[in-house]
Structures are given as structure tokens and as C-alpha cells.
Amino acid sequence: MHRNLLGRLAPTVESQLKPNLVGFTGFLVRGYLSQRWVFETGQERASLIVDIDGNTEVTLRVIESPDVLITTTHDTLSTALEAANGLRSRDSVIRGQITPRFYTIKGEIAFNFLRSRLLL
């Protein structure tokens, strides 16, 4: 399920990111790419990968060298991703425990910048 929800979100991430990869802003943003995030619920694991050019990929395979591991419940992640995809109201998101583990500084900075946008 998360692969599907992340898969629906990936084109949005890509379309919002790519215009910001030009000029001076692009110089700054590219310093935080690539990003490799793993979402784990105990039931499922899915990964979102954004490369240096802003291309996105979602996979269920185990990825090496993640920047961030986000551990939460299935319901918390599902409702957050549904709201981020416009499938439910932001007010209906289950506010559960979310535990991010940062493996890189760039991952931590990106997560803290995007956390509210992803409703995590």
C-alpha cells in the first residue's frame, strides 16, 4: 500500500523540485540531493529515492545507504500520505508517533524542511 501512496506522491515531489534546480536556488538545493528515505511500519517497508536531477523512484526493495529511516505505524503513515496526495483532509491525519533516524546531515535537514509538507 505504501508503495502505491508513495508512488502517487513521487510525481508531485518531482514536479515541485525540478523547477528549483536551476540558477542559484538550484545550486543550493542540489547540495541536498540525492535523497534516499526508507519508510517502515512494521508491516511494510518502502523507499523514496530522489536523484541529483530531481527524478524520483519508489521501491519496495532494500536500499543501501539511506539518508533517513522513518519508523511509524501503518495508520499514521497511510493517513499522512493520503493527505499529502489530496485523498483526505489534512485535519483527518492520525497524529501518531513518528521516529526519524538520520544517517546523513543532508537527510536530517531535508526531513526537517519537508516534515510539515508530508504531515509527519
ABEGO torsion letter per residue (X at the ends): XAAAAAAAAAAAAAAAAAAAABEAAAAAAAAAOBBBBBBBAGABBBBBBBBAAGBBBBBABBBBGBABBBBBBAAAAAAAAAAAAGABBAAABBBBBBBBBBABAAAAAAAAAAAAAAGX
